[in-house]
Amino acid sequence: MTLCECGCGMAAELAKVTRPNRGQVKGQPMRFLRGHSGNRLVVLVGSLFGYWTIEAEAARNKFGHRTFAVRCECGTPHVVPLQALTKGASASCGCRRGTHRQCTVAGRTPTYVSWNQMRQRCLNPRHHAWPSYGGRGIAVCARWLDSFENFLSDMGVRPSLQHSIDRFPDNNGPYAPDNCRWATKSEQRFNQGPCSLARLEQLARARAVRAERRRCLPQELS
């Protein structure tokens, strides 16, 4: 469903990231390009933002920001600033937090953080670990991609802070129910790719250099 239209009346999708070289700003229609005549985001009645459905535009709030009368999927009405809708800061009335009780006002549980970081590594090119995951073809299965509930049902609660998601038995395979487990760092060392030996040699050389700098023998560091 088209979420909005440009000020000139042309249908437009929302930009997911800021791309100044293309004249796109996150949360603004992709038709807002340099030299384009549209200058105001027109939100269509019935558009969906998360679990909110747009019903009508409301009065501006005390900060002068545009607000909209929305209704949650559960039926709860509310008035939400447009900025909170387009940036994803508000996606529901709060009823969705209670479905898995892993993401609350008090914070996110380690299990939820693991699921979110898994998606970031595979989907976000700006994530520091993306080259080793999404950059080399590691993907998240469709069942887990947009559903934390499915992930929690398949994997269960993260056993401890020492555990993380391990792709096993295929380290080059996707994040999927039949290829993932909770494992500690020591357990994951046995599931490394062919480059693990080279990596160990690199660590050994670095260790020897540090030992030389401290004028002590390498075995004294172990």
Secondary structure, DSSP 4 states (H G I P E B T S, - for coil): ---EE-TTS-EEPBPSS-BGGGTB-TTSBTT--TT-S--S-EEPTT-EETTEEEEEEE---TTS--EEEEEETTS-EEEEEHHHHHTTS--SSSGGGGGTSSEETTEE-HHHHHHHHHHHHHH-TTSTTGGGTGGGT--B-HHHHT-HHHHHHHH-S---TTEEEEE-S-TTS-B-GGGEEEEEHHHHGGG--TTHHHHHHHHHHHHHHHHHHTTS-GGGG-
